[in-house]
């Protein structure tokens, strides 16, 4: 068509931005000075400076998405350098990760008043992928604390900045 413009795939928006329409692992990452998670009132993990990662696994996710997420979390440069610019990664600052599984990241409340979670992977598929992300970060030399998969958890954090990002696997 004359005068039309082709948008490269890397610049196209997703046709449907609803979480359940995504076939991507999703992480909400928060740069923290400290974070902790409790189950039944007992603290099960605590970190100092680093990242709190709320991780949602989509129904179509697999080991490729988990590997991508590990690489991105370990290498993303959101910590300040000596000039105060976000230019350092987690390993460069000696930071830790608190990884908490959260299927509600795929909640769709577009219709009705109760969210649907059909976009989230079932527990038997999600749990091993959450473990793969935690173990992959450990293999990169990072200290990793975790929540308890499937448990009701209380998460406490002090967001530094505040800096909060949403990462979806490609």
Secondary structure, DSSP 8 states (H G I E B T S, - for coil): -TT-----GGG---S--SGGG--S-EEEEEEEEEEEEEETTEEEEEESSEEEEEEE-BTT--HHHHHHHHHHHHH---EE-TTSSEEE-HHHHT-EEEEEE-GGGG-B-SSSSS-B-TTB--HHHHHHHHHHHHHHHHHTT-EEEE--TTS-EEEEEEEEEEEEEEEE--
